[in-house]
């Protein structure tokens, strides 16, 4: 078992993966994008 890190656009990289080959898929979404937060 090894670790493989792919860097790039997920729309391109997902096509290179075999079905069932991913155990973890960390992402970096823009958290709280839908909240209306005002900083005083």
N, CA, C and O atoms as CSV, one atom per row, in Angstrom:
chain,resi,resn,atom,element,x,y,z
A,1,UNK,N,N,0.849,-1.177,0.000
A,1,UNK,CA,C,0.000,0.000,0.000
A,1,UNK,C,C,0.891,1.235,0.000
A,1,UNK,O,O,1.873,1.301,0.739
A,2,UNK,N,N,0.550,2.194,-0.818
A,2,UNK,CA,C,1.333,3.412,-0.892
A,2,UNK,C,C,0.447,4.632,-0.901
A,2,UNK,O,O,-0.779,4.536,-0.938
A,3,UNK,N,N,1.082,5.765,-0.868
A,3,UNK,CA,C,0.368,7.036,-0.908
A,3,UNK,C,C,0.641,7.686,-2.257
A,3,UNK,O,O,1.784,7.758,-2.708
A,4,UNK,N,N,-0.409,8.149,-2.880
A,4,UNK,CA,C,-0.281,8.833,-4.166
A,4,UNK,C,C,-1.043,10.147,-4.058
A,4,UNK,O,O,-2.234,10.154,-3.750
A,5,UNK,N,N,-0.368,11.239,-4.306
A,5,UNK,CA,C,-0.982,12.562,-4.240
A,5,UNK,C,C,-1.077,13.119,-5.652
A,5,UNK,O,O,-0.084,13.175,-6.378
A,6,UNK,N,N,-2.275,13.529,-6.032
A,6,UNK,CA,C,-2.493,14.130,-7.344
A,6,UNK,C,C,-2.795,15.608,-7.152
A,6,UNK,O,O,-3.613,15.974,-6.308
A,7,UNK,N,N,-2.148,16.441,-7.921
A,7,UNK,CA,C,-2.364,17.880,-7.848
A,7,UNK,C,C,-2.842,18.356,-9.206
A,7,UNK,O,O,-2.186,18.125,-10.221
A,8,UNK,N,N,-3.986,19.021,-9.220
A,8,UNK,CA,C,-4.507,19.536,-10.474
A,8,UNK,C,C,-6.004,19.713,-10.402
A,8,UNK,O,O,-6.608,19.594,-9.336
A,9,UNK,N,N,-6.586,19.993,-11.521
A,9,UNK,CA,C,-8.033,20.178,-11.626
A,9,UNK,C,C,-8.717,18.822,-11.467
A,9,UNK,O,O,-8.430,17.888,-12.216
A,10,UNK,N,N,-9.613,18.714,-10.501
A,10,UNK,CA,C,-10.256,17.424,-10.224
A,10,UNK,C,C,-11.041,16.910,-11.424
A,10,UNK,O,O,-11.222,15.702,-11.571
A,11,UNK,N,N,-11.505,17.805,-12.275
A,11,UNK,CA,C,-12.266,17.371,-13.454
A,11,UNK,C,C,-11.377,16.607,-14.424
A,11,UNK,O,O,-11.862,15.779,-15.194
A,12,UNK,N,N,-10.095,16.879,-14.389
A,12,UNK,CA,C,-9.150,16.144,-15.224
A,12,UNK,C,C,-8.616,14.911,-14.502
A,12,UNK,O,O,-8.508,13.839,-15.098
A,13,UNK,N,N,-8.285,15.060,-13.229
A,13,UNK,CA,C,-7.642,13.986,-12.468
A,13,UNK,C,C,-8.584,12.824,-12.159
A,13,UNK,O,O,-8.142,11.675,-12.122
A,14,UNK,N,N,-9.864,13.093,-11.939
A,14,UNK,CA,C,-10.803,12.015,-11.613
A,14,UNK,C,C,-10.892,10.981,-12.725
A,14,UNK,O,O,-11.121,9.802,-12.457
A,15,UNK,N,N,-10.717,11.404,-13.950
A,15,UNK,CA,C,-10.784,10.472,-15.075
A,15,UNK,C,C,-9.600,9.516,-15.117
A,15,UNK,O,O,-9.653,8.510,-15.825
A,16,UNK,N,N,-8.526,9.807,-14.373
A,16,UNK,CA,C,-7.346,8.949,-14.385
A,16,UNK,C,C,-7.392,7.879,-13.305
A,16,UNK,O,O,-6.527,7.004,-13.280
A,17,UNK,N,N,-8.380,7.921,-12.408
A,17,UNK,CA,C,-8.463,6.981,-11.289
A,17,UNK,C,C,-9.299,5.757,-11.642
A,17,UNK,O,O,-10.291,5.851,-12.365
A,18,UNK,N,N,-8.880,4.606,-11.117
A,18,UNK,CA,C,-9.654,3.385,-11.287
A,18,UNK,C,C,-10.795,3.374,-10.281
A,18,UNK,O,O,-10.662,3.921,-9.186
A,19,UNK,N,N,-11.908,2.759,-10.639
A,19,UNK,CA,C,-13.042,2.634,-9.726
A,19,UNK,C,C,-12.606,1.920,-8.448
A,19,UNK,O,O,-11.906,0.910,-8.508
A,20,UNK,N,N,-13.019,2.446,-7.291
A,20,UNK,CA,C,-12.718,1.835,-5.999
A,20,UNK,C,C,-11.284,2.022,-5.531
A,20,UNK,O,O,-10.861,1.358,-4.585
A,21,UNK,N,N,-10.525,2.906,-6.166
A,21,UNK,CA,C,-9.114,3.058,-5.809
A,21,UNK,C,C,-8.853,4.180,-4.801
A,21,UNK,O,O,-7.706,4.385,-4.402
A,22,UNK,N,N,-9.886,4.906,-4.382
A,22,UNK,CA,C,-9.700,6.052,-3.486
A,22,UNK,C,C,-10.274,5.746,-2.109
A,22,UNK,O,O,-11.430,5.342,-1.984
A,23,UNK,N,N,-9.446,5.944,-1.063
A,23,UNK,CA,C,-9.893,5.774,0.319
A,23,UNK,C,C,-10.197,7.116,0.982
A,23,UNK,O,O,-11.023,7.178,1.892
A,24,UNK,N,N,-9.554,8.168,0.549
A,24,UNK,CA,C,-9.722,9.485,1.154
A,24,UNK,C,C,-9.626,10.534,0.060
A,24,UNK,O,O,-8.775,10.455,-0.827
A,25,UNK,N,N,-10.515,11.519,0.138
A,25,UNK,CA,C,-10.533,12.572,-0.878
A,25,UNK,C,C,-10.621,13.921,-0.179
A,25,UNK,O,O,-11.705,14.500,-0.111
A,26,UNK,N,N,-9.487,14.449,0.355
A,26,UNK,CA,C,-9.528,15.747,1.024
A,26,UNK,C,C,-9.745,16.867,0.010
A,26,UNK,O,O,-9.228,16.819,-1.107
A,27,UNK,N,N,-10.502,17.853,0.408
A,27,UNK,CA,C,-10.785,18.979,-0.475
A,27,UNK,C,C,-10.543,20.288,0.263
A,27,UNK,O,O,-10.304,20.287,1.471
A,28,UNK,N,N,-10.601,21.374,-0.437
A,28,UNK,CA,C,-10.420,22.700,0.147
A,28,UNK,C,C,-11.533,23.618,-0.355
A,28,UNK,O,O,-11.285,24.546,-1.125
A,29,UNK,N,N,-12.774,23.347,0.094
A,29,UNK,CA,C,-13.886,24.184,-0.357
A,29,UNK,C,C,-13.869,25.556,0.320
A,29,UNK,O,O,-13.254,25.721,1.373
A,30,UNK,N,N,-14.533,26.524,-0.274
A,30,UNK,CA,C,-14.651,27.837,0.368
A,30,UNK,C,C,-15.694,27.775,1.489
A,30,UNK,O,O,-16.884,27.975,1.246
A,31,UNK,N,N,-15.251,27.502,2.692
A,31,UNK,CA,C,-16.157,27.331,3.828
A,31,UNK,C,C,-16.946,28.607,4.111
A,31,UNK,O,O,-16.441,29.716,3.936
A,32,UNK,N,N,-18.191,28.435,4.550
A,32,UNK,CA,C,-19.084,29.525,4.955
A,32,UNK,C,C,-19.393,30.475,3.802
A,32,UNK,O,O,-19.675,31.651,4.030
A,33,UNK,N,N,-19.342,29.989,2.593
A,33,UNK,CA,C,-19.584,30.848,1.434
A,33,UNK,C,C,-21.036,31.323,1.378
A,33,UNK,O,O,-21.316,32.392,0.835
A,34,UNK,N,N,-21.954,30.543,1.931
A,34,UNK,CA,C,-23.369,30.910,1.842
A,34,UNK,C,C,-23.858,31.688,3.061
A,34,UNK,O,O,-25.019,32.095,3.108
A,35,UNK,N,N,-22.985,31.897,4.044
A,35,UNK,CA,C,-23.394,32.634,5.243
A,35,UNK,C,C,-23.158,34.122,5.050
A,35,UNK,O,O,-22.155,34.536,4.469
A,36,UNK,N,N,-24.095,34.917,5.543
A,36,UNK,CA,C,-23.953,36.371,5.503
A,36,UNK,C,C,-23.290,36.800,6.808
A,36,UNK,O,O,-23.963,36.978,7.823
A,37,UNK,N,N,-21.990,36.962,6.780
A,37,UNK,CA,C,-21.230,37.278,7.985
A,37,UNK,C,C,-20.748,38.721,7.901
A,37,UNK,O,O,-20.146,39.139,6.911
A,38,UNK,N,N,-21.030,39.474,8.969
A,38,UNK,CA,C,-20.574,40.856,9.037
A,38,UNK,C,C,-19.561,40.973,10.161
A,38,UNK,O,O,-19.805,40.537,11.286
A,39,UNK,N,N,-18.432,41.560,9.843
A,39,UNK,CA,C,-17.385,41.752,10.838
A,39,UNK,C,C,-17.411,43.211,11.271
A,39,UNK,O,O,-17.286,44.118,10.449
A,40,UNK,N,N,-17.575,43.425,12.588
A,40,UNK,CA,C,-17.674,44.789,13.117
A,40,UNK,C,C,-16.323,45.389,13.354
A,40,UNK,O,O,-16.225,46.533,13.798
